[in-house]
């Protein structure tokens, strides 16, 4: 049984946390209002302008040379091939560029995807690298894939089905299957082996919902496997390399939050849409 001191200490901690969340929430509504005002943009009611939108995968690459072969394999094995796959090597200190060059050379023999390999002369960070790859793309829809992660083999096909069912959504994301070490061989490779695409439960978040957000994970999705319309990326100003201008610290969550302030976002909270490696971060807080 807790002592009176322990009870008071626990109560004090709860009050302190409650005050912090009230007075200094992780998500600032003041910053959100300022961002909306700065864009002056009107949200579109529908993004689906064609029954067969073009699709690109953009991969920022830094310090993950050992995992590039598996990542690349997940692009080649897509049940619906991407029109483009764009790799941006961010002045990586390892052999990422050479490995990707060789993978692309062999991949062109069997894939109809257009592969593009870009390299930054200086380390620009993930946000700037993503913007560079997305700007280079000619596609309508962009999917993000981190260089140490793995796409389920029907990620493109299922994502397009979900976007077609929810034409008001500018961004689609979901949670992921976590893996590390040699676990990849043991996890499912098809989303539809877990849940049929037509039965995936989607949580629709309208811009009006953003006023209720207080914590980073009030909008929660894995960066890899998330996809969005390039036109929406352009309207919100892309990813923000300058951390001082972000609504929240990390570039991916900041991007997702800014997207939701102007446009509807679709979330798959139950069915995973990608595979996320949980034991290989090399740039947390530095390159993000």
Secondary structure, DSSP 8 states (H G I E B T S, - for coil): ---HHHHHHHHHHHHHHHHHHHHS-SS-HHHHHHHHHHH-----S----STT--EEEEEEESS-GGGHHHHHHHHHT-SS--SEEEEEE-S-SSSHHHHHHHHHHHHTTT--SEEEEEE-SS---HHHHHHHHHHH---SEEEE--TT-B--TTHHHHHHHHHHHTTTEEEEEE-EEEE-TTGGGGS---GGGTS-GGG---EEE-GGGGGG--SGGGS---STT-EEEHHHHHHTTS--S-GGG-SSSSHHHHHHHHHHHHSEEEEESSS--EEEESS--S-TTTT-
